[in-house]
């Protein structure tokens, strides 16, 4: 009976020890909670979410039979491109592109209308000088929109001319459909049916919260355990005796409690101060945070048992953070990666945490319920492997 009562007492001692050691450094706790919100505030104030229009030069040969004024091409280009100049000098336009004075050079084909009448296609050249593949794709997309607009202009002119011939030939009904409608019979209207339309900060806030919770759990528990391993405290636990299971449970309870408190405070700040929607069932959100913390603590314990020093534990924790920023969906969508990289991305707890928190907070529900099981599986595997490795280490001590 005494042995059974001793187990919870030892666990409480572990929890108290970890909490006291952490609370003794209030600056770390304050920086963990307030630091990310200051970063998000600066990010929100500095990032407008709107790309600047790309400076564009249109090279329009004299034989193109298309408009030669800036206003006409600006109307066709829309807001993504700023048509700064229409010129016939291609070499001068390319020189400005190379010097950075222009972002895009669009070369209108010679006599595009005559080529169209002959039943042939013309090529609109789009010149960019970009090493960034994302910027290259973006410029190409905007230029393709301008190309489509130029195509509509050519079709509208031909349709208008054809209607004039038909009316002159005694077919008054030929003018019933305007040339603009013939050239573009449909238009697109975007209707967003999402339950919320958050701004930049509310959209990224759940992802930042998930990233903070993972990094917090991984770093704190890894440093705590590796410090005890390298300082000889684990040998004292073995003599006490304290089992491997009690050591791990104590760590998980202590840092899980600390992480839960930080998560609750952070979530309150997100909703109350930054205006992040809270549309999902509270129980599901709590379950997401709990599983995220548990899986992250398991990952941190695994890092601790394979590290031989605090320096190595810090390096591995930073590598996990770096991988999380690039591959978790925080910056780029996971669907944009190849299949092997997606598999690796789904091995990170934060990948599932970001998806679930964004869905539950911003949409009110999620179609990715399998990610709850994924978080549970990550937690189970990392905790079991950590237990086995730590047990072997304590047995050898």
Secondary structure, 3 states (H helix, E strand, C coil): CHHHHHHHHHHHHHHHHHHHHHHCCHHHHHHHHHHHHHHHHHHHHHCCCCCCCEEEEEEECCCCCCCCCHHHHHHHHCCCEEEEEEECCHHHHHHHHHHCCCCEEEEECCCHHHHHHCCCCCCCEEEECCCCHHHHHHHHHHHHHHHHHHHHHHHHHHHHHHHHHHHHCCCHHHHCCCHHHHHCCCCCCCCCCCCCCCCHHHHHHHHHHHHHHHHHHHHHHHHHHHHHHHHCHHHHHHHHCCCHHHHHHHHHHHHHHHHHHHHHHHHHHHHHCCCCCCCCCHHHHHHHHHHHHHHHHHHHHHHHHHCCCHHHHHHHHHHHHHHHHHHCCCCCCHHHCCHHHHHHHCCCHHHHHHHHHHHHHHHCCCCCCHHHHHHHHHHHHHHHHHHHHHHHHHHHC
